[in-house]
């Protein structure tokens, strides 16, 4: 039984000065590869899926699989809804037993984002699940759709922090998907916020950042780092021939190798 609340993972990460990898999944191979990596390295992890991916992987099917994988794992695993945009979807994740949900109101004016987030914090009280919100905006949608990144104003970060959230995705020039060039990250936002937020800072758009950028972000208090594109690319390129079972096995291995690289980089190895 290793299904845990995301709050406890992030608290331990803060105490230990590392970040927990939050890896996006699309199917069983992704789930197995990520959990295998975490077990082999003795690391806590977060399994997540974004609402926009649910037409491909329905929550009522993949959700129970994510939870089952967490319960069977020998390391602590939190199960998280990434970029929850609608209340019915957020409620479904909570009802299934997800131990964390993200309420993404980043496209709304800040007052509405705050109001929506408060509503989700209230909803989550029934199950005790952790809640993540977003300020500023992570560039491009989780599925690569166009939208411009926005640097989070400090005042908006403090307003979101007062909603009772556990984690806060902060736009600092990061974007989902592949970067055309290494992005210029606004570390000064994190420097200003360090020690002043109750919520743990979260970084979206991890694929394509340099090792040095990750180290600096973690030193500045980043405690949850999301990786999606690299996991999906690893799986896609592992599927070479027409033998479905060989593809399943090579997918699990490729996803596991990719997740391991991040786990080591984030410093969570041996922290289970
Ligand atoms: P990448 O696809 O850039 O790794 O971003 C993942 C993410 O932030 C999911 O919310």
Boltz pocket constraint, residues with backbone or C-beta under 6 A from the ligand:
constraints:
  - pocket:
      binder: B
      contacts: [[A, 24], [A, 50], [A, 82], [A, 83], [A, 142], [A, 175], [A, 176], [A, 177], [A, 178], [A, 203], [A, 204], [A, 205], [A, 206], [A, 207], [A, 226], [A, 227], [A, 228], [A, 229], [A, 230]]
      max_distance: 6.0
